[in-house]
Amino acid sequence: MSIVTIALILLVLMTILLMMGIWIPAGVAITAWIGLGLFSNKDTMINLANAWWNSSSSYTLAALPLFVWMGEILFRTKLSEQMFTGLAPWLNWLPGRLMHVNIIGCGIFGSVSGSSAATCATIAKSALPELTKRGYDPKITLGSLSCAGTLGILIPPSIIMVVYAVAADQSIIRIFLAGFIPAAILMLLFSGYIIVWALLNPTKTPKAEKYSLRQRIHSIGQLLPCTALIIFITWVMLKGYATATEAAAYGVVGSLILAALGKSLTWKNFWDSLLSATRLTAMIMFVLGATSFLSIVMSYTGIPRGLAEWVASLHLSPWALIAVLTVIYILLGTALDGISMIALTTVTVLPMVQLAGFDLVWFGIFIVLLVEIAEVTPPVGFNLFVLQSMTGKDSNYIAKVSFPFFMMMVIAVGLITIWPELVTWLPDQVMQKEIK
């Protein structure tokens, strides 16, 4: 049987299982089990055990539950409210005024959360009531929160970046560094759109509130906790004092200290954060284990190699390949979450990307940006669901008002594709990679 036929059979089987409503990792594992039994003479139980062990025994992957727990701790504290009150006096002069708090707040919290949904929910919890009370346009407010919340997976430390780094066998620290400049560009694009919109619609922006110099100086203290934690985590990794895993452990301790100092650390918050982090980590590990099992089947059947050779035979230019992958990932994003997208596709896509000559660190940030787009793409846009649950608005309505910011994300993808140095320059400079 040809490789194409085997690949089609496995694809159809997985599609049927997922359409039946079976949980994604279960559907992937079942597909792998059947594929291994039908198309190879290898022992399924031994390969299943090896796949699960190899996918979960990585020291690098130990950073994942720690970063998840750190984000959960901060999610249950008053730090998001402190950020809003701390940022407001300093952004009041810009056209659009306090709507920029959504962007900056998501950027700051995203850098210590690592989760898109947690970032969106946390900032929305404090920003929505304040902006609504002050009379800001609800469409721009919801749209900016929906898309700016995705910064949680682009600004390090990011859960999805860790998953990609492990799947692609790349340095987590290098992937983290690669995300900073694209994140800054995306924040500038979001704020730029708000400025243009505010200038074109001056009557829809409330009048500027007056803040004294004393109030501005006092507000800086509200920003110090998160800022200090961000700087510390980044500093210990860049200086080589700690690996990504050790820095994640420091982050957990730091978040607990901040929560305790802010008098918002209770036994209930502590226990809820631990349980939530455990559930999310278990889900991610299940996905990684199932996709690792599927990758074994793929390697035995030769599908990745055959697919790479087929793509090479088409003589597509590197940019044509990227265009095709962009469409594929956007389509996947309408039905899958980001972690599943990365875990399911890397085993097949990475050989093609390497063959086309793309840097795998750059490609990681490229995928993360596409996953960000997926977070606000119906029908399975997790940020849409978060805001729907908080506002009662229909998810399609939220997707509609998010469209201008969605286009800013598309522009960001185009910018890093045209100028890949926007991604690779910082890790190359900081880690002094030898350029051949």
N, C-alpha and C positions, 0 to 999 in steps of 0.2 A: 504493500500500500504506500502511495506517495506521501511525502511530508505535507503537501497542501491538503490532501484528503484528511489526514489525521488532524491537522490543525482545525479544519472546518468542523469535523465531528466534535472535537473538544469544545470549540466555540459555541456551536449550536446547543450542545449538552449544558454548558454553563449558563447560556442565555435562558434556556427553558427552566432550569432550576431557580435562577434569580427571579424570573417572571412568576414563578409559583409562590414567591414570597419567602423562600428559604433565606435565612440569614447569610450574608455575603461570604464570610469565611467558611461556613458549613458547605455552601454551594461550591466553593472553590476546592475544598478538601474532597468532596464527593467526586467532582470532576477528575481530580488528580488520581484518586483511588481507582476509578473505572478506567481511566487512560492507562495507568500503569499495568492494570490487569489485562487489558486488551492488546496493548501495543508493545509490551516488553515481557521478558521472562524473569524480571526482577521480583524479589520478595516485597510485597506491599507493606507488611507490618514493620519490617526492618527499616525500610526507607521512610515510612511515616514517623517512626521513632527518631531516626537520625535527623530528619528535617525539623521536627519540633525541638529537638535538643540543640541543634546547631543554630537555629534562629533565636533561641532564648538564652544561650550560654555566653553571649558576647559581652565582654566587659564594657565596651563602648555603649551598648544598649542600656546599661545600668543608669545612664544619665536620664533616660526617658521618664521612668516613674518619679524621679526626683524633681525634674522640671515640671511635670504634671502636678505634683503635690504642692510645689511652690506657688504655682498659679492658682490652685484651689484655695490655699490659705489666704492669699491676697484678695481673691474674689469675695471672701466672706468677711473682710475687714472694711474699715472706713476710708481706706486709702483712695478709692475712686472719688469719694466726696471731697476729700482733701485736695485732690488734683484739680477738680472743677473750681473750687473756691480759690486755689492758688494761681490758676492760669487766667481766670477771668479779668483781673485788673490789668494784665499785661497785653491782652489781645483786644481790648475794648476799642482801640483806635483804628483797627483795620476795617475796611469795608466788609460787612458781613458780621463783624464784631464777635459775639460769643459763639457763633457757629463754628469758629475756628477751634474752639475748645474741644469739639468733637474730634477733630483731626489730631491735634497735639495730644489730647488726653488718651486717645486710642494708641497713638505712637508710644507714649510713655508707659502705659499699662501693658501694651502688647510686648514691650521689651522685657517684662518680668513675668508675663503670663504664658506665652508660647501657644496660646489657643485662640482661634478666631472667635468662636462662639462665646468664650468666657470674656474676651475683651469687649465684644459688642454688648453683651448683657451688662457687664459691670459699668461701663461708661454710660450706656443708655439709662441705667437705673438712676444715676444722679443727674445726667444732662437733660433727659426728656422733661421731667417736671419743671426744672429751672427755666429751660428755653420756652416751654409752653406758657408758663406763668408770665414771662416777659413779653410774650406776643410774637415770637419768631415764627417764620413760615414753616408749617409742619411738614411740607413736602421736602424742602431742602434739609430740614432737620433729620427726617427719617432716612433720606437718601444718603446723606453724609455719614450717618451712624452705621448704616448697613455696610457701606463699602469701606469706611475707615476701620471698622472692626476687623477686617481681614488683615490689617497690619500685624495682628497678633501672630500670624504664621510667617511673616516676612522679616520682622525685626527679631534678631536673636535675643534669647534662646528660643527656638521654635521646635515644637514637637515634630512637625512634618519634616523639618530640616534634619533632625536626628534620624528619622525613619529613612529618608533618602540617603543620607551619608552611610548608613549601615548597608542599605540595599546596593548602593553603587560602590561600596568599599572606598569611600573618600574620607578625608579628615573632617571631623565635625567642626573643629575650630575654623578651618578654611572656609567651609560652607557658611558658618556663622558670619565671618568677616565679609563674605561676598554679598550678604543681604543688606548691609548698611546703606550703601549708596543708592541702590534701587528703591529702598524704603524711603529715603529722603526725597528722591525724585517723585515718588508716588504721593507723598505728603504735600509736596509743593504743587503738584498737579491738582490735587483735591482743593487745597486752599486757593489756588489760582482760579479755579472755576467758581468758588464761592465769592471771591473778590469781583470777578467779571459779572456774575449774576447780581450781586448787590449793587454794583454801579448801574446796571441796566434796570433794576427794580428798586429804586431808593425808597419808595413808599412802603415796601414790605419788610424793611429792616427797622426795628425800634431805635429810638434815639439813644445815643451813647450815655452810659451811666458815668457819673463822676466819682473818681477814686482819689483820695489824698495820697501824698507820698508815703505817709505812715502806713496806710492800708496796703500799698503796693509792697513796701518792705516787709510788712507782717506776712503777706501772702507767700513770700518766698519760703518761709518755714513749712508751708503746707506741701511744697514740692520736694523738699529735701529727702524724705524717707525713700520714695521710689527712685529718685535720682541717685542717691548714695548706693542703693542696692544694685542698680544697673552698672554704675561705674566700677563698683567692687568686683562684681562677677566678671565683667569684661577685662578688667585689669589683671586679675589673678590668672586668667587664661592666657592673655597676650604675653605676660611676663614669664610664663612657664612655671609659675608657682603651683599651678593646679591643672589637672586634665579637665576635660569637659564634665566628666562624671564627678570629680571632686568639687568643681565649681558649682555644680548643681546641688551638691550636699551643702555647701556653704550658703547657697541661695535659700534652701529650705530653712536652715538655722536663722539666716538673716530675716526672712519673712516672718518667722515665729517671734523673733525679737521685736520687729517693727509692730506686729499685731499686739504684742504684750505691752509695749510702750504706749501704743495708741489706745489701750484699755478696751480693745475689741476682741481679744483672744479669750474665749471661754471654752470649757470642756466640750460643749455642744459644737461650736465652730471647729474645734480641733478634730473631733471625731467625724463630723460631717465631711470635712476636707479630706481626711484619711480614707474614708469609705468611697468617696467620689473619685479620688485619685486611683484607688485600687480597682474600681470598676472600669474606669477608662483605660488604665494600663493593661488590664486583663483582656479587654476588647482588642486593643492594638496588638498585643502579643498573639492573640488567637488569629488575627488577620495575617500577621507576619509568618506564623507557623504554617497556616494553610497555603499561603503563596509560596513559601519555601518548599513545601511538598510538591506544589504544582511545578515549580522550577526544576525539580528533579525529573519529573515526567518530561518536561520540555527538553532537558538536556539529553535524556535517553533517546527521545524520538528525533532529535536533531532539528527541532523547529526553529530555535533562535538562529542557528547557523544558516539553515535554509532560507529563512526570511531575510537575513542580512545579505546573503548571496543574491536573492531575488531582487531586493532593492538596488543592490549594486548593478545588476544586469539592466535595470531600467535607466541607468545613467542619469538619475535625478541630480540636479545641482543641490548643494547643501541647503540653500534657501528654499528650494522646492520641497525638500524633505521636512524642513522646519514648518513650512506652511501646512503640509499634510498633517504633521503631528499636532499642530495647533488646533486644527479642526477636530481631530480625533479626541484630544483631551477636553475640548469644550463640550463635545457630544457626551463623553463619559461623565463630565461634571453635572449633566442634567439628571443623572441617575445614581451616581456613586459619591461617597465622601472622599476627601482628599487623600487620606491614608490608604484607602482601598485602591484608589487610582494609581498611586505611586507603587504600592506593593504588587499590584496585578500586572503593571506594564513594564517595569524596569528590566525584568529578565529578558524581554523581547526587544525593547526599544534601545537599551544601552549599546548593544553591539552595533546597531545601525548608526547611532549617533557617533560612536567612536570611529567607525568606518568612514563617516563623512568628515571627520577631522575636528569635531567640536570638543571643547573642553568640558569635562564632566561636571566641574564646579559651576561653570556658566549654565550648563543644561539644568542643573539642580535648581538654580534660581529661576530659570525660565519656567520649569514645571511648577514651582511654588507660586509664581504669578498666575499661571493658568488655573491652579487650584483655588487661588483667591477669586478669580472670575467665577469659578464653579460655586463658590460659597454664596454668591448672589444671583445665581442662575436658576430659574424655576425648572422642574418642579421640586428638586431636592437642593434647595439653597439654604444651608443651615442658619445663616444670619437672617434670612427672611423669616424663618420659623421663630427665631429668638425674638425679633421685633414684633412678629404677629402675636406671640403669646403675651408680650408686654403692653401692646397697644390695642389689640382686638381688631386691627386692620387686616384685610385680606392680603395674603402673601403676594398675589399677583399685583396688587396696588403698590405694595412696598417695592416690588421689582421694577414697576413702571417709574416710580419717583427716584429710583436708584440709577436709572439708565444713564444720565449725564456723568455720574461718577464711575459707572461701569465703563464708559468710553474712555475715561482718564486711565483706567487700568489697561485697556487695550493699547492706548498710546504708550504706556510704560513698557509693555511687551515689545512694541515696535522699536522703542528707543534702545533697549538692551540688545535687541537682535541686530540693529544697524551698527551699534557701537558696543560690542561685547566687553570692551575695556571698562565700561561702567560697572561691570560685575567683577572682573578678574584683577583690576588694578590694585585694589586695597589688600586682598589676601596676598598678592605677589609682593607688594611693598612691605607689609608687616612681617610676613614669614620668609621674606627674602628667597623666593623661589628662583631657581636658576632658569633663566629663559634661554632656550637653545635657538 
